[in-house]
Amino acid sequence: MDNTMAYGRKLKGATRRVPITVHAPLDRLDQIDSYVEERSREDGKAYSRSDFYEEAAKYYLEYLGKLPEQQDGTTGVPK
């Protein structure tokens, strides 16, 4: 199978990723976009809304105790 999505962007790492739709209030989206820009600038590398939502989901699932652990000791959600 080809390791690109319909948009032609390579998938990150070896994990399977799929596009999703997220409905969010505009004021929250503005806050997220500001954070994403700041993080990209501070880290000196690309950081996207997708990265933000992936981190947020990971932290929330950890908080709920719903994140499965893998054999190697890492969490079930890739960085």
Secondary structure, 3 states (H helix, E strand, C coil): CCCECCCCCECCCCCCCCCCCCCCCHHHHHHHHHHHHHHHHHHCCCCCHHHHHHHHHHHHHHHHCCCCECCCCCECCCC
